Amino acid sequence: MTKWEYLTFARIAGSWSDDKFDGRTPQKKLSDYGTDSWELVSVLYDSSGYHFYLKRPLAVRKKAMADKTNVATKSSKKAK
């Protein structure tokens, strides 16, 4: 059974809830998340703005963390 992790953020009054100074368009921001394996599940609009809901398999995060650990280990071995 696939386990998922979820991400939510909003665009309210032209600002992103996860980074108020982020100048990216919604398309660019979603494309950037897509390259990190996030999938857009839903968008909700209410009087405050747009709310975005994304998901990705939990295994993707575990693999990315393992890759970062491997890179750090290789770098420290080269430094010695």
trRosetta pair geometry for C-beta under 8 A, 3 or more apart (Angstrom, degrees):
i j d omega theta_ij theta_ji phi_ij phi_ji
2 57 5.5 -79 -163 -118 109 101
2 58 7.9 156 176 18 69 87
2 59 8.0 -84 -143 -2 80 111
3 57 7.1 84 71 -161 54 67
3 58 4.2 -24 101 13 98 134
3 59 7.6 114 56 -31 89 77
4 55 4.8 -4 -173 -171 127 117
4 56 6.9 142 -151 72 78 26
4 57 6.3 -67 -102 -108 60 36
4 58 6.2 -156 -115 -35 7 86
5 55 7.0 158 79 -152 41 67
5 56 6.1 -19 58 62 87 77
5 57 7.9 37 14 131 81 15
5 58 5.1 110 -29 -95 94 74
5 61 5.9 30 8 -19 152 142
6 53 7.0 -20 -166 -167 108 84
6 54 6.9 148 -159 83 58 53
6 55 5.2 -28 -101 -98 70 81
7 33 7.3 -156 87 -148 151 133
7 38 6.1 -39 35 -131 137 133
7 53 7.7 151 82 -158 53 40
7 54 4.5 -16 62 65 99 104
7 55 7.4 -179 19 -80 75 34
7 56 7.9 18 -2 4 112 98
8 51 6.7 0 -170 -178 104 93
8 52 6.7 163 -151 84 54 57
8 53 5.4 -10 -102 -104 88 66
8 54 7.4 -180 -77 23 41 72
9 16 6.1 8 164 -172 125 94
9 17 5.0 -174 -163 57 73 101
9 18 4.4 -52 -121 -19 128 115
9 51 7.8 -180 96 -151 30 56
9 52 5.5 -9 63 56 73 104
10 16 7.4 149 82 -157 46 49
10 17 4.1 57 48 -20 85 130
10 48 7.3 -5 178 117 144 110
10 49 5.6 101 171 90 104 118
10 50 6.4 161 -158 88 67 51
10 51 4.8 -25 -101 -101 93 66
10 52 7.0 178 -90 13 36 75
11 14 7.3 6 178 -119 91 11
11 15 7.2 169 -153 80 58 30
11 16 5.8 -29 -99 -96 71 59
11 17 7.5 -109 -65 -14 28 82
11 26 6.3 -63 -43 -84 159 105
11 49 5.3 -144 94 165 55 125
11 50 4.6 6 50 56 98 103
11 52 7.5 53 -10 -18 93 109
12 15 6.2 -30 70 63 68 81
12 17 6.5 60 9 -63 108 92
12 48 5.3 -26 -122 157 118 86
12 49 3.6 -147 -99 -1 61 152
12 50 7.8 -156 -66 35 54 56
13 49 6.6 -91 -16 -72 52 130
15 20 4.7 4 -172 -145 127 70
15 21 7.9 -4 -139 -57 101 29
15 22 7.8 108 -160 45 63 80
16 19 5.1 12 84 56 121 68
16 20 6.7 -151 62 -90 65 27
16 22 4.6 -17 26 53 135 125
16 24 7.8 21 -40 55 140 92
16 29 7.0 170 -96 -116 141 158
17 20 7.9 17 -125 -73 19 71
18 22 7.5 14 83 -7 78 147
19 22 3.8 76 98 -34 113 116
22 29 7.2 74 147 -95 133 121
24 28 4.2 -129 -167 90 102 119
24 29 4.5 130 111 -59 129 86
24 32 7.2 -42 -157 -4 164 137
25 28 4.7 93 52 8 80 102
25 29 6.9 -149 88 -5 39 88
26 29 5.8 -58 -143 40 30 111
26 30 6.1 25 161 -15 67 109
26 50 7.3 -7 -105 90 140 156
26 52 7.9 170 -149 -66 104 138
27 30 6.1 -59 -145 41 26 106
27 31 6.2 28 155 -20 63 109
28 31 5.6 -54 -146 36 29 113
28 32 6.4 32 154 -21 64 105
29 32 5.7 -53 -151 33 30 113
29 33 6.6 27 152 -14 63 104
30 33 5.6 -52 -147 39 35 110
30 34 6.2 44 150 -27 65 104
30 40 6.0 1 -150 -60 120 129
30 52 7.3 -138 -89 -150 102 150
31 34 5.3 -51 -148 32 33 118
31 35 6.8 37 153 -22 63 97
32 35 6.0 -49 -156 27 33 110
32 36 7.2 19 148 -5 60 105
33 36 5.7 -66 -159 44 40 106
33 38 3.9 -49 161 58 98 135
33 40 7.8 97 92 -60 130 83
33 54 6.0 -72 156 -125 143 169
34 37 7.6 64 -173 -67 36 9
34 38 6.1 -91 -81 65 34 75
34 39 7.5 70 -116 -92 76 44
34 40 7.8 -38 -76 -21 97 92
36 56 7.5 -86 122 -61 77 166
36 60 7.9 116 161 152 65 131
36 64 8.0 23 -157 -87 90 153
37 56 4.5 95 122 -144 93 135
37 57 7.3 -65 157 35 130 81
37 60 4.4 -141 93 -150 159 158
38 54 4.3 22 178 166 111 137
38 55 7.2 139 -153 67 69 17
38 56 4.9 -81 -98 -45 48 118
39 54 6.2 152 72 -159 38 80
39 55 5.7 -30 60 65 93 69
39 56 6.2 137 5 -82 83 68
40 43 7.1 -2 -179 -46 117 94
40 52 6.6 -62 -132 -165 98 101
40 53 7.5 97 -162 77 59 53
40 54 5.5 -46 -97 -99 44 85
41 53 4.8 -62 64 108 104 97
41 54 6.1 162 1 -113 88 25
41 55 5.4 48 -44 2 128 103
42 52 7.8 164 90 -155 52 41
42 53 4.5 7 56 49 88 120
43 50 6.0 -14 -172 -168 104 102
43 51 6.9 152 -160 77 52 51
43 52 5.6 -13 -107 -103 81 65
43 53 7.4 -159 -74 20 36 78
44 50 7.3 147 78 -158 45 52
44 51 4.4 -15 60 58 96 107
44 53 7.5 48 -6 -15 100 111
45 49 7.3 -86 -141 151 69 27
45 50 5.4 -26 -98 -99 78 68
45 51 7.6 -175 -79 17 30 75
46 49 7.4 -2 62 44 67 32
46 51 7.2 14 11 -7 100 115
56 60 5.1 -58 149 42 118 145
56 61 7.4 122 96 -37 115 90
57 60 5.2 109 72 -13 82 97
58 61 5.9 -51 -165 33 50 110
58 62 6.6 47 143 -17 74 105
59 62 5.5 -55 -147 39 39 113
59 63 6.1 41 154 -22 71 104
60 63 5.8 -55 -148 36 29 110
60 64 6.4 29 153 -18 64 107
61 64 5.7 -54 -146 37 32 111
61 65 6.3 31 155 -19 65 105
62 65 5.8 -55 -148 36 30 110
62 66 6.4 31 152 -19 64 106
63 66 5.7 -55 -148 37 32 111
63 67 6.3 35 152 -22 65 105
64 67 5.6 -51 -146 34 32 113
64 68 6.5 33 154 -19 64 104
65 68 5.8 -52 -150 35 33 111
65 69 6.5 34 151 -20 64 105
66 69 5.6 -54 -150 36 33 113
66 70 6.4 34 152 -20 66 105
67 70 5.7 -54 -148 35 31 112
67 71 6.5 31 154 -19 65 105
68 71 5.8 -53 -148 35 32 111
68 72 6.3 31 154 -18 65 107
69 72 5.8 -56 -147 38 30 110
69 73 6.3 31 154 -20 65 107
70 73 5.7 -54 -146 36 30 112
70 74 6.4 30 156 -18 64 105
71 74 5.9 -55 -149 37 30 110
71 75 6.3 32 153 -21 64 107
72 75 5.7 -54 -147 35 31 113
72 76 6.4 26 157 -17 65 106
73 76 6.0 -57 -147 37 29 106
73 77 6.5 30 154 -19 64 106
74 77 5.8 -56 -150 35 31 112
74 78 6.5 32 153 -20 65 105
75 78 5.8 -56 -152 33 31 111
75 79 6.5 33 152 -24 64 107
76 79 5.6 -50 -148 31 36 116
76 80 7.1 42 153 -28 62 99
77 80 6.1 -51 -159 21 35 112
